[in-house]
Amino acid sequence: MSNNLLAGKRGIIFGALNRDSIAWKIAEKAHAQGAKFVLTNAPIAMRMGEIKDLAASTGSEIIPADATSMDDLDNLFTKSQEILGGKLDFVLHSIGMSVNVRKGKHYTDLNYDWLEKGWDVSAVSFHRVMQTAWKQEAMNDWGSILALTYIAAQRTFPDYNDMADNKAYLESIARSFGYHWGVRNKVRVNTISQSPTPTTAGSGVKGFDGFINYAHEISPLGNATADDCADYAISLFSDLTRKVTMQNLFHDGGFSSTGVSDSVVNKFGSEE
Ligand SMILES: NC(=O)c1ccc[n+]([C@@H]2O[C@H](COP(=O)([O-])OP(=O)(O)OC[C@H]3O[C@@H](n4cnc5c(N)ncnc54)[C@H](O)[C@@H]3O)[C@@H](O)[C@H]2O)c1
């Protein structure tokens, strides 16, 4: 299905690692809706090579950039505008990583060097990306900047560990920078708070199987898939959402508003 919702729009998509990645699905749908974009990921992720298939199928170029390196980001935004032939209309930040999660460090025993690394990659990088675009005046008026987040920023999910704190910081950056972008360029900045999704980053969280199934049973509409998330992202890049900004937008099948569902009650209740 294509309605050319993004015809004539140019963007940068961060975070497509493999076919499971949420950013991968967003890139495919953005292409189907007529967008042109540059794909980027950390140099280390490039070595896995899968991103080349996505570049081929979407007619995109790849520019490696570590989202914590200002030099890499400066180069990325400069070259992207050259390649795409003008300023940008959308940017997707789909990046997350916690060293403490990866190494199985418990929240009550965090390694602070690892915490700082994960915070920089997962949260501050969003500021770095926007500050680079800001200084280069790289965004067209009425553009859209989007990052992905998780409800652990508001509610406790014990095994989400320090990523919960990183997501709270990320969502705050969206509001804080969103103000300045709105005033100067009518650019909107939002975060999508997505259901648990089976990807490389998602599956790295301890107990992921348990909480993806639990979320599915609680949510009246069931979990939102990566494909569903891509549809939502396209709407936020399109001109149909121009006055939505500085919002954390739950895309979770109703999970965030539901206390309990009949199916979960039935699992725990005693039979009459
Ligand atoms: N999977 C879930 O359950 C879920 C739920 C809600 C939100 N999210 C968020 O969605 C986003 C995308 O994650 P995903 O689930 O598609 O997993 P993913 O593993 O496919 O994507 C994470 C990406 O971050 C990139 N990355 C890591 N360090 C980087 C760096 N220094 N510079 C540039 N890129 C770097 C990785 O290479 C990878 O492409 C993340 O922000 C994640 O927290 C995921």
The ligand as an SDF file (V2000), in Angstrom:
LIG
                    3D

 44 48  0  0  0  0  0  0  0  0999 V2000
   12.7100   -4.0160   21.0100 N   0  0  0  0  0  0  0  0  0  0  0  0
   11.9380   -3.5180   21.9530 C   0  0  0  0  0  0  0  0  0  0  0  0
   11.2890   -4.2310   22.7460 O   0  0  0  0  0  0  0  0  0  0  0  0
   11.8070   -2.0090   22.0790 C   0  0  0  0  0  0  0  0  0  0  0  0
   10.6850   -1.4790   22.7560 C   0  0  0  0  0  0  0  0  0  0  0  0
   10.6010   -0.0860   22.8850 C   0  0  0  0  0  0  0  0  0  0  0  0
   11.6050    0.7150   22.3510 C   0  0  0  0  0  0  0  0  0  0  0  0
   12.6640    0.1590   21.6940 N   0  0  0  0  0  0  0  0  0  0  0  0
   13.7290    1.0310   21.1690 C   0  0  0  0  0  0  0  0  0  0  0  0
   13.7530    0.9570   19.7660 O   0  0  0  0  0  0  0  0  0  0  0  0
   15.0480    1.3840   19.3150 C   0  0  0  0  0  0  0  0  0  0  0  0
   15.5710    0.4110   18.2760 C   0  0  0  0  0  0  0  0  0  0  0  0
   15.8610   -0.8360   18.8560 O   0  0  0  0  0  0  0  0  0  0  0  0
   15.4670   -2.2250   18.1980 P   0  0  0  0  0  0  0  0  0  0  0  0
   14.5660   -2.8990   19.1680 O   0  0  0  0  0  0  0  0  0  0  0  0
   15.0350   -2.0460   16.7810 O   0  0  0  0  0  0  0  0  0  0  0  0
   16.8430   -3.0500   18.2870 O   0  0  0  0  0  0  0  0  0  0  0  0
   18.1330   -3.0910   17.3210 P   0  0  0  0  0  0  0  0  0  0  0  0
   19.1550   -3.8240   18.1180 O   0  0  0  0  0  0  0  0  0  0  0  0
   17.7670   -3.6400   16.0090 O   0  0  0  0  0  0  0  0  0  0  0  0
   18.5370   -1.5530   17.1680 O   0  0  0  0  0  0  0  0  0  0  0  0
   19.4000   -0.8560   18.0600 C   0  0  0  0  0  0  0  0  0  0  0  0
   20.3780   -0.0950   17.1850 C   0  0  0  0  0  0  0  0  0  0  0  0
   21.2280    0.7870   17.9460 O   0  0  0  0  0  0  0  0  0  0  0  0
   22.4340    0.8340   17.2120 C   0  0  0  0  0  0  0  0  0  0  0  0
   23.5290    1.4160   17.9880 N   0  0  0  0  0  0  0  0  0  0  0  0
   24.0560    0.9380   19.1480 C   0  0  0  0  0  0  0  0  0  0  0  0
   25.1000    1.7250   19.5190 N   0  0  0  0  0  0  0  0  0  0  0  0
   25.2020    2.7240   18.5930 C   0  0  0  0  0  0  0  0  0  0  0  0
   26.0740    3.8370   18.4300 C   0  0  0  0  0  0  0  0  0  0  0  0
   27.0730    4.1010   19.3090 N   0  0  0  0  0  0  0  0  0  0  0  0
   25.8890    4.6440   17.3590 N   0  0  0  0  0  0  0  0  0  0  0  0
   24.9170    4.4010   16.4490 C   0  0  0  0  0  0  0  0  0  0  0  0
   24.0430    3.3590   16.5610 N   0  0  0  0  0  0  0  0  0  0  0  0
   24.2090    2.5320   17.6140 C   0  0  0  0  0  0  0  0  0  0  0  0
   22.6720   -0.6430   16.9020 C   0  0  0  0  0  0  0  0  0  0  0  0
   23.7080   -0.8660   15.9550 O   0  0  0  0  0  0  0  0  0  0  0  0
   21.3030   -1.0410   16.4050 C   0  0  0  0  0  0  0  0  0  0  0  0
   21.1650   -0.8010   15.0220 O   0  0  0  0  0  0  0  0  0  0  0  0
   15.9130    1.5130   20.5760 C   0  0  0  0  0  0  0  0  0  0  0  0
   15.9120    2.8640   21.0100 O   0  0  0  0  0  0  0  0  0  0  0  0
   15.1400    0.6600   21.5670 C   0  0  0  0  0  0  0  0  0  0  0  0
   15.4250    0.9890   22.9090 O   0  0  0  0  0  0  0  0  0  0  0  0
   12.7660   -1.1820   21.5320 C   0  0  0  0  0  0  0  0  0  0  0  0
  1  2  1  0
  2  3  2  0
  2  4  1  0
  4  5  1  0
  4 44  2  0
  5  6  2  0
  6  7  1  0
  7  8  2  0
  8  9  1  0
  8 44  1  0
  9 10  1  0
  9 42  1  0
 10 11  1  0
 11 12  1  0
 11 40  1  0
 12 13  1  0
 13 14  1  0
 14 15  2  0
 14 16  1  0
 14 17  1  0
 17 18  1  0
 18 19  2  0
 18 20  1  0
 18 21  1  0
 21 22  1  0
 22 23  1  0
 23 24  1  0
 23 38  1  0
 24 25  1  0
 25 26  1  0
 25 36  1  0
 26 27  1  0
 26 35  1  0
 27 28  2  0
 28 29  1  0
 29 30  1  0
 29 35  2  0
 30 31  1  0
 30 32  2  0
 32 33  1  0
 33 34  2  0
 34 35  1  0
 36 37  1  0
 36 38  1  0
 38 39  1  0
 40 41  1  0
 40 42  1  0
 42 43  1  0
M  CHG  2   8   1  16  -1
M  END
$$$$
